[in-house]
Amino acid sequence: MAFHQTNLAWATLLDIGGPGPAADGGGRAGLRERLTRALRTAIRDGRLAEGASVPPSRALAEQLGCSRWVVTEAYGQLVAEGYLSARTGSATRVSWSPESDPPRPDPRRALATPAIRYDIAPGLPDLRAFPRRRWAEAVRAVTGSAVHYDLGPPDPAGHGQLRATLAAYLRRSRGADLRTASVSVCAGVTDGLFRTCRTLRAEGITELAVEDPGWGRLRDAATSAGLRVHPVPVDDDGLRVDDLARTPARAVVVGAAHQFPTGTVLSPDRRAGLVRWAREVDGYVIEDDYDAEFRYDHRPVAVMQGMDARRVLLLGSVSKTLSPALGLGWLVAPAALAPALRAANPVAAAPPVLDQLALAAFIDRGWYDAHLRAARRRFRTRRDLLLTTLAGTLPAARVTGPAAGLHVLLHLPPGTDLPATVRAATSHGLRLTPLTAYTSHPTSAPTALVLGYGNLPDADVPAAIRLLRDALR
Ligand SMILES: Cc1ncc(COP(=O)(O)O)c(C=O)c1O
């Protein structure tokens, strides 16, 4: 009976019942968050006084009707933050009071890199949803059906079967024009751009424009291929073609369907302007089609490559649709450039042939389309959940970007200390990326975070956003 009373007292003190409806997204992680927050709040407002001991983890777990892991994790987190102290053989005690200086994190724990529990940096699809069974089935099938010739030295431009399958897919699904262009296989967009830049250099083009803000690895690929890079600003209509025309660039990389990280869709006028510019400078537009399959309000916008297959190259990969671990992508280039592409990349390695054949089988059997349909449904729901949660938890913040892709841009009130927010979030296990990580002029960049929801389970969305709110405080 006495135990039962203690039980009630702790539950009341912490304002936390049994597992109940998991407001923090359910499961053990949600419960751990609730308990950590409840304990922290009770210490901060003095309900748990300095020196008081907290119950042994097993006892509190029993009282709250949760697993012991939830309690030890919560205690561990608060020890790391300096609110509790734990010594082997004695009770865990409250080590801070509202009158004290700010809590001093335990140096031994603080030294360790905090474990990341919620990763909302952009870049990943839902890795838990990788279609393992069908992928394994495709690998098994092609391992059995590949002719012995397929197991010889691979063609650097990719296996003919996958090239044909991709050509059909890109024509049908992305509106690509393959009458005067050819598809080659590469290890992804980054590798495709590297190969393209080496080719451009061999053709006498040394200056390349990239979007600002933009994804740094594309820039790195270009500079390591020996090109000079010129950042060009992006506004609400996408890349500013008038600014591009003022640079010495004769080629430009553009995320026409969904610019990274602003999410802008290149307007029809700008698309036309960009193609005109490429013709005028006798140059090329390199279209980064990295996540264009994910559009949630209507069908994905067709590729620019279809507007002029002699001036626009198209790069894509399965990094956002299946997994970056596969290292499979494509490069669609004017047929006239194909010999130069081969010549400029004499040691380029094609991805493993059996993986190429597996992707071809995966697409040919209709499994890629089915996977994309399911992924679109999943990401649309998750994006809606994220927006609703943000509106409820951070009403002063504003989300921009179309209903597309795997990330949103979250604008925060001016004056928000972004570096401090990112540090505070990291120390609480939340990985965040500020927009400044992608700009060439960080001081003039809008105060915004790039939130990737691709690999954040729905159940973790509320807890992750609450951690973000706490970090902003
Ligand atoms: C803007 C952009 N382009 C392309 C990619 C995909 O690159 P890769 O196919 O080399 O994995 C990414 C991945 O994060 C990206 O953010």
The ligand as an SDF file (V2000), in Angstrom:
LIG
                    3D

 16 16  0  0  0  0  0  0  0  0999 V2000
   20.9390   18.4990  -54.3230 C   0  0  0  0  0  0  0  0  0  0  0  0
   21.2980   17.0560  -54.3860 C   0  0  0  0  0  0  0  0  0  0  0  0
   21.5930   16.5100  -55.5570 N   0  0  0  0  0  0  0  0  0  0  0  0
   21.8970   15.2060  -55.6600 C   0  0  0  0  0  0  0  0  0  0  0  0
   21.9150   14.3790  -54.5680 C   0  0  0  0  0  0  0  0  0  0  0  0
   22.1750   12.8920  -54.7260 C   0  0  0  0  0  0  0  0  0  0  0  0
   23.4630   12.6490  -54.9060 O   0  0  0  0  0  0  0  0  0  0  0  0
   23.9860   11.1700  -55.2220 P   0  0  0  0  0  0  0  0  0  0  0  0
   23.1250   10.6310  -56.3120 O   0  0  0  0  0  0  0  0  0  0  0  0
   25.3950   11.3800  -55.6370 O   0  0  0  0  0  0  0  0  0  0  0  0
   23.8360   10.3720  -53.9750 O   0  0  0  0  0  0  0  0  0  0  0  0
   21.6500   14.9090  -53.3250 C   0  0  0  0  0  0  0  0  0  0  0  0
   21.7320   14.0500  -52.1400 C   0  0  0  0  0  0  0  0  0  0  0  0
   21.7620   14.4680  -51.0010 O   0  0  0  0  0  0  0  0  0  0  0  0
   21.3350   16.2790  -53.2280 C   0  0  0  0  0  0  0  0  0  0  0  0
   21.0290   16.8410  -52.0540 O   0  0  0  0  0  0  0  0  0  0  0  0
  1  2  1  0
  2  3  1  0
  2 15  2  0
  3  4  2  0
  4  5  1  0
  5  6  1  0
  5 12  2  0
  6  7  1  0
  7  8  1  0
  8  9  2  0
  8 10  1  0
  8 11  1  0
 12 13  1  0
 12 15  1  0
 13 14  2  0
 15 16  1  0
M  END
$$$$
